[in-house]
């Protein structure tokens, strides 16, 4: 089964399709590198404010502060689930 985003969360065990050439925009799910660590989060971008938002509400948003390094490794465009 192949699913394209905009579903709000990625199921456990999914294989991600990541486009490294796509420019990340607000509300994309991205593979980000923040201060040297990789994370998979939804990008929040409004004006000059940047944040990384987890789909799991148990994890607070990561609001970027001045001096933090953020790199977008790629944008998740779809995922694949093995048939069960």
Secondary structure, 3 states (H helix, E strand, C coil): CEEECCCCCCCCCCEEEEECCCCCCCCCEEEEEECCEEEEEEEEEECCEEEEECCCCCCCCEECCCCCCEEEEEEEEEEECCCC
